[in-house]
């Protein structure tokens, strides 16, 4: 098994002469209770089930590459530490030859569940392998033209990655503890976890159609319903209140592992929370506010003001969340 890091094409020389059994590694991901591609599911067991795997506590490594004929493959390995070291090295801009031992391979799945922008040099363009009898359908990334659970979770991931840009859109200078505020220049509403909501228009900042989020541009994110009667315009924060209620329920009855995840690295020692449930995703910082995305409101990001109740909820969720080891 030959390998390249995600930022370099070196290491795949001679691929044209390689046979179909060779694998040229493009990138990798972890599939563990605390860290898994959220495109696969709301929690770790669901993500494993999407790949036909058992949700073992130690998790897996996912290696994405092409064979000598250019076909896409996702190779599942049980050497989680090796994959974690490779990812850490690549994140630091260092080259790392990821070559898992064949004995560590759990499964080889056709296709990729994620959209990759890289390709191995010297082999045909990425394509699904020719199916053989009994093979599973190739894995495919979610469509950017649709909106559903996978796109909603991907959007939440991007909000977490670009937290500072999204946070800068929210004006929290309104008087009072947790008072509703508006996202600067976006027309977005902010809902306080005290139970009151201010919804000046039909929704919040817009996630682009690709399903990945970026900071809202100036101007209203959405004017849908602006001329409609209030009696027929749905309250976008009904879904937010439902999500917050279900999150409190997680404190009483723990959800499947991975539904609530906590990661460090935020300013001032704060932690970033990611939580998911049926039809919703939440991104929050333990020292700040939260954002919610809903299946029922395509490409909209709904701010949740800190308010008097949100801090204790976030602290409790952080205490129960799974964390990277």
C-alpha positions as CSV (number, residue, x, y, z in Angstrom):
1,X,0.0,0.0,0.0
2,X,1.6,3.2,-1.1
3,X,0.7,6.6,0.3
4,X,0.7,10.3,-0.1
5,X,-0.3,13.1,2.2
6,X,-3.4,15.2,1.3
7,X,-1.3,18.2,0.4
8,X,1.3,16.5,-1.8
9,X,1.3,14.3,-4.9
10,X,4.8,12.8,-4.1
11,X,4.9,9.2,-3.4
12,X,2.7,8.0,-6.2
13,X,5.3,7.9,-8.9
14,X,5.0,4.9,-11.1
15,X,1.3,4.5,-10.5
16,X,0.7,4.0,-14.2
17,X,2.5,0.7,-14.0
18,X,0.8,-0.4,-10.8
19,X,-1.7,-3.1,-10.8
20,X,-5.3,-2.8,-9.7
21,X,-4.5,-4.1,-6.2
22,X,-2.3,-1.1,-5.4
23,X,-3.8,1.7,-3.3
24,X,-2.5,5.2,-3.5
25,X,-3.6,7.0,-0.3
26,X,-5.0,10.5,-0.7
27,X,-6.2,11.2,2.8
28,X,-7.8,9.6,5.9
29,X,-10.2,10.1,8.7
30,X,-11.0,8.7,12.1
31,X,-14.1,6.8,12.9
32,X,-14.2,6.8,16.7
33,X,-16.9,7.6,19.3
34,X,-15.4,11.1,19.7
35,X,-14.4,11.8,16.2
36,X,-16.1,10.6,13.0
37,X,-17.3,12.0,9.7
38,X,-20.6,13.5,10.7
39,X,-21.8,13.1,7.1
40,X,-22.3,9.4,8.0
41,X,-24.7,9.8,10.9
42,X,-25.9,11.7,14.0
43,X,-23.8,9.4,16.3
44,X,-21.0,6.9,16.3
45,X,-23.2,3.8,16.0
46,X,-25.1,5.3,13.1
47,X,-21.9,6.3,11.4
48,X,-20.6,2.7,11.7
49,X,-23.8,1.3,10.5
50,X,-23.6,3.4,7.3
51,X,-20.4,1.5,6.5
52,X,-21.6,-1.9,7.6
53,X,-19.3,-1.9,10.7
54,X,-19.8,-2.8,14.3
55,X,-19.5,0.2,16.7
56,X,-16.4,-1.1,18.6
57,X,-15.3,1.2,21.4
58,X,-11.7,1.5,19.9
59,X,-13.0,2.7,16.6
60,X,-11.5,2.5,13.1
61,X,-9.4,4.5,10.7
62,X,-10.7,5.3,7.3
63,X,-8.2,5.5,4.4
64,X,-9.3,7.0,1.2
65,X,-7.4,6.3,-2.0
66,X,-7.4,5.0,-5.6
67,X,-6.2,1.7,-7.0
68,X,-3.9,1.4,-9.9
69,X,-6.8,1.7,-12.3
70,X,-8.0,5.0,-10.7
71,X,-11.0,3.5,-8.9
72,X,-12.1,5.0,-5.6
73,X,-11.8,2.9,-2.4
74,X,-12.4,3.4,1.3
75,X,-10.2,1.1,3.3
76,X,-11.3,0.5,6.9
77,X,-8.4,-0.4,9.3
78,X,-8.3,-1.2,13.0
79,X,-5.0,0.6,13.5
80,X,-6.5,3.8,14.8
81,X,-3.2,5.1,16.2
82,X,-1.4,4.9,12.9
83,X,-4.2,6.8,11.1
84,X,-4.3,9.4,13.9
85,X,-0.5,10.0,13.7
86,X,-0.8,10.4,9.9
87,X,-3.7,13.0,10.2
88,X,-1.8,14.9,12.9
89,X,1.3,15.0,10.7
90,X,-0.6,16.2,7.7
91,X,-2.4,18.9,9.7
92,X,1.1,20.2,10.7
93,X,2.1,20.3,7.0
94,X,4.4,17.3,7.4
95,X,4.7,14.4,5.0
96,X,3.7,11.0,6.3
97,X,3.6,7.8,4.4
98,X,0.4,6.1,5.6
99,X,0.8,2.4,4.8
100,X,-1.4,0.3,7.1
101,X,-0.4,-3.3,7.4
102,X,-2.6,-5.7,5.5
103,X,-3.5,-7.5,8.7
104,X,-5.1,-4.3,10.0
105,X,-7.5,-4.1,7.1
106,X,-11.1,-4.7,8.3
107,X,-12.9,-3.9,5.0
108,X,-12.4,-2.4,1.6
109,X,-15.5,-0.5,0.4
110,X,-15.9,0.9,-3.1
111,X,-16.3,4.6,-3.4
112,X,-15.8,7.5,-1.1
113,X,-18.4,8.8,1.4
114,X,-16.7,12.3,1.3
115,X,-16.0,14.6,-1.6
116,X,-12.2,14.7,-2.1
117,X,-10.5,17.4,-4.1
118,X,-7.3,15.4,-4.7
119,X,-6.4,12.6,-7.0
120,X,-3.5,10.3,-7.4
121,X,-1.1,11.3,-10.3
122,X,-0.4,8.8,-13.0
123,X,-3.6,6.9,-12.8
124,X,-7.0,7.5,-14.5
125,X,-9.4,10.0,-13.0
126,X,-11.3,8.9,-9.9
127,X,-14.2,6.7,-10.7
128,X,-16.2,3.9,-9.0
129,X,-14.8,0.4,-9.5
130,X,-16.6,-2.0,-11.7
131,X,-19.1,-3.8,-9.5
132,X,-18.8,-7.6,-9.0
133,X,-21.6,-9.9,-7.9
134,X,-22.4,-9.3,-4.2
135,X,-20.5,-6.0,-3.9
136,X,-22.1,-3.2,-1.9
137,X,-23.2,-0.1,-3.8
138,X,-20.3,2.4,-4.0
139,X,-20.1,5.0,-1.3
140,X,-21.0,8.5,-2.6
141,X,-20.8,11.9,-1.0
142,X,-24.0,13.8,-0.3
143,X,-25.4,16.0,-3.1
144,X,-24.8,19.7,-2.8
145,X,-28.0,20.4,-4.6
146,X,-30.2,18.9,-1.9
147,X,-30.7,19.6,1.8
148,X,-31.1,16.8,4.4
149,X,-29.5,15.3,7.5
150,X,-26.1,14.9,5.9
151,X,-26.0,18.4,4.5
152,X,-27.3,19.8,7.8
153,X,-24.5,18.1,9.8
154,X,-21.8,19.2,7.3
155,X,-23.1,22.7,7.6
156,X,-22.8,22.5,11.4
157,X,-19.2,21.2,11.0
158,X,-18.4,24.3,8.9
159,X,-20.0,26.7,11.4
160,X,-17.8,25.1,14.1
161,X,-14.7,25.6,11.9
162,X,-15.6,29.2,11.2
163,X,-17.0,30.1,14.6
164,X,-15.3,33.5,14.8
165,X,-16.8,34.6,11.4
166,X,-20.3,33.4,12.4
167,X,-20.1,34.9,15.9
168,X,-19.1,38.3,14.5
169,X,-22.5,38.4,12.7
170,X,-24.4,38.4,15.9
171,X,-25.1,41.6,17.8
172,X,-25.4,40.8,21.5
173,X,-25.4,44.4,22.7
174,X,-29.2,44.3,23.3
175,X,-30.1,45.1,26.9
176,X,-30.9,42.4,29.4
177,X,-29.6,39.0,30.1
178,X,-29.8,36.9,27.0
179,X,-31.9,39.5,25.2
180,X,-32.6,38.7,21.5
181,X,-30.1,40.2,19.1
182,X,-29.8,40.3,15.3
183,X,-26.9,38.9,13.2
184,X,-25.1,41.9,11.9
185,X,-26.0,42.6,8.3
186,X,-27.7,39.2,7.8
187,X,-31.2,39.8,9.1
188,X,-30.8,36.8,11.3
189,X,-32.8,36.3,14.5
190,X,-31.3,35.3,17.9
191,X,-33.3,33.2,20.2
192,X,-32.7,33.3,24.0
193,X,-32.8,30.0,25.9
194,X,-35.0,31.8,28.4
195,X,-37.9,30.8,26.1
196,X,-38.4,34.2,24.3
197,X,-37.7,34.6,20.7
198,X,-37.4,37.5,18.3
199,X,-37.9,36.6,14.7
200,X,-37.8,39.7,12.5
201,X,-38.0,37.8,9.2
202,X,-38.2,34.2,7.9
203,X,-35.0,32.9,9.4
204,X,-31.3,33.3,9.9
205,X,-28.0,33.4,8.1
206,X,-27.9,31.2,5.0
207,X,-25.7,28.1,4.5
208,X,-24.7,28.0,0.8
209,X,-26.3,25.4,-1.4
210,X,-23.3,23.1,-1.3
211,X,-24.1,22.2,2.2
212,X,-20.9,23.8,3.6
213,X,-21.2,27.0,5.6
214,X,-19.4,30.3,5.2
215,X,-19.9,33.6,6.9
216,X,-23.1,35.4,5.9
217,X,-22.7,38.2,3.3
218,X,-24.3,41.6,3.9
219,X,-28.0,41.9,3.3
220,X,-30.9,39.7,4.3
221,X,-30.1,36.0,4.2
222,X,-33.6,35.2,3.2
223,X,-36.7,37.2,2.4
224,X,-39.1,34.2,2.1
225,X,-42.4,35.0,3.7
226,X,-41.7,38.7,4.0
227,X,-45.0,39.6,2.4
228,X,-47.0,36.6,3.8
229,X,-49.4,36.7,6.6
230,X,-47.8,36.0,10.0
231,X,-50.5,33.4,10.5
232,X,-49.0,31.2,7.7
233,X,-45.3,31.9,8.3
234,X,-43.8,29.1,10.5
235,X,-41.8,30.2,13.5
236,X,-38.2,29.1,12.7
237,X,-37.6,28.9,16.4
238,X,-40.1,26.1,17.0
239,X,-37.4,23.8,15.8
240,X,-34.8,25.5,18.0
241,X,-37.0,25.1,21.1
242,X,-37.5,21.4,20.2
243,X,-33.8,20.9,19.8
244,X,-33.0,22.5,23.2
245,X,-35.7,20.4,24.8
246,X,-34.2,17.2,23.4
247,X,-30.8,18.2,24.5
248,X,-32.0,18.6,28.1
249,X,-33.5,15.1,27.7
250,X,-30.0,13.8,26.9
251,X,-29.1,14.8,30.4
252,X,-31.8,12.5,31.8
253,X,-31.4,9.6,29.4
254,X,-28.0,9.5,27.7
255,X,-28.2,9.3,23.9
256,X,-26.2,7.0,21.7
257,X,-22.4,7.6,22.0
258,X,-21.2,10.4,19.8
259,X,-24.4,12.4,19.8
260,X,-22.7,15.0,22.0
261,X,-19.0,15.7,21.3
262,X,-16.6,18.1,23.0
263,X,-13.3,19.4,21.5
264,X,-10.7,21.8,23.0
265,X,-8.7,24.5,21.3
266,X,-11.1,27.4,21.7
267,X,-9.9,30.7,23.1
268,X,-9.6,31.1,26.8
269,X,-9.8,27.3,27.5
270,X,-13.4,27.1,26.3
271,X,-14.6,24.0,24.5
272,X,-16.5,23.6,21.3
273,X,-19.6,21.4,21.5
274,X,-21.3,19.5,18.6
275,X,-24.6,17.8,19.2
276,X,-27.1,16.2,16.9
277,X,-30.5,14.8,17.0
278,X,-33.4,13.9,14.8
279,X,-33.7,16.8,12.4
280,X,-31.3,19.2,14.1
281,X,-27.6,20.0,14.8
282,X,-26.1,22.3,17.4
283,X,-22.8,24.1,17.6
284,X,-21.8,26.0,20.7
285,X,-18.9,27.2,22.8
286,X,-19.1,26.6,26.5
287,X,-18.4,30.2,27.3
288,X,-20.6,31.7,24.6
289,X,-23.8,31.2,22.6
290,X,-25.0,28.5,20.2
291,X,-26.1,28.0,16.6
292,X,-28.7,25.5,15.4
293,X,-29.4,24.1,12.0
294,X,-32.6,22.3,11.1
295,X,-33.7,19.8,8.4
296,X,-36.9,21.8,8.0
297,X,-35.1,25.1,7.3
298,X,-32.7,24.4,4.5
299,X,-29.3,26.3,4.6
300,X,-30.3,28.5,7.6
301,X,-28.2,29.0,10.7
302,X,-30.2,30.1,13.8
303,X,-28.3,31.9,16.6
304,X,-29.3,31.1,20.2
305,X,-28.4,33.9,22.6
306,X,-26.6,32.8,25.8
307,X,-29.5,33.8,28.1
308,X,-29.9,32.6,31.7
309,X,-30.4,28.9,31.0
310,X,-28.0,28.1,28.1
311,X,-24.8,28.3,30.2
312,X,-25.8,25.5,32.6
313,X,-27.1,23.4,29.7
314,X,-23.8,23.7,27.8
315,X,-21.8,22.9,30.9
316,X,-23.9,19.8,31.6
317,X,-23.6,18.7,28.0
318,X,-19.8,19.2,28.1
319,X,-19.6,17.1,31.2
320,X,-21.3,14.1,29.5
321,X,-19.8,14.6,26.0
322,X,-17.2,12.2,24.6
323,X,-13.8,13.8,23.9
324,X,-10.9,12.9,21.7
325,X,-8.3,10.9,23.7
